[in-house]
Amino acid sequence: MWRTIDADGCTWEVYALVNPADAGAGAGGDLLEFRTQQANRPPRRLVVAAGSLAAMDDTALRAAYLKARPIGGDHYGRPGKRMEDAP
């Protein structure tokens, strides 16, 4: 069972991708990915220290969500403009 967070009117599932090659996380980082269960919003990603998801409480998880950037939009979540780290 994935951890979940309720934010912006959606339920988000939180995944930790360990050392993804294309995310720039480096050797000591994990990529947190937030995806809605309804698939009605673009995923959001954030690089964190390795293994930190297990130690996060609900407050820290919400703070990480607020720092995460949407995929497929600009830094403000508007669609159409690609972020510089997107393929």
TALINUR-V295484 format. One record per backbone hydrogen bond with DSSP energy under -1.0 kcal/mol. NH is the residue of the N-H (numbers start at 1). CO is the residue of the C=O. If there is no record, write none. Layout:
NH/CO  NH/CO
//
This chain:
5/12  7/10  10/7  12/5  13/35  14/3  15/33  17/31  19/29  30/48  31/17  32/46  33/15  34/44  35/13  37/11  44/34  45/69  46/32  48/30  50/28  52/49  61/57  62/58  63/59  64/60  65/61  66/62  67/63  68/64  69/45  71/43  74/78  77/74  86/83
//
